Amino acid sequence: MLGNAFGWPHLLVILAIVLLLFGAPKLPGLARSLGQSMRIFRSEVKTMKDENGNDVPVQDAAADAPTATTQAPTESTPQRSAPTSTTKPKP
């Protein structure tokens, strides 16, 4: 959907705005910071995949799960009757 939304002219305008906002001296630091963030993100994704171990997609893992479910016993609370008064009506 957004594939055709950003062409080369749009990207050049965005780059010019970034250059004006941050200035030329700060751009290398900004690019370095972005690169480090991407590297950390990729390493975390890899770690999560390694912890999973079997790399089975979620849909396949759900299909392999047993279909019979057991329901945990629930405690039923006894219903209390309305309190009765011990006083007798006067004649």
Secondary structure, 3 states (H helix, E strand, C coil): CCCCCCCHHHHHHHHHHHHHHHCHHHHHHHHHHHHHHHHHHHHHHHHHHHHHCCCCCHHHHHHHCCCCCCCCCCCCCCCCCCCCCCCCCCC
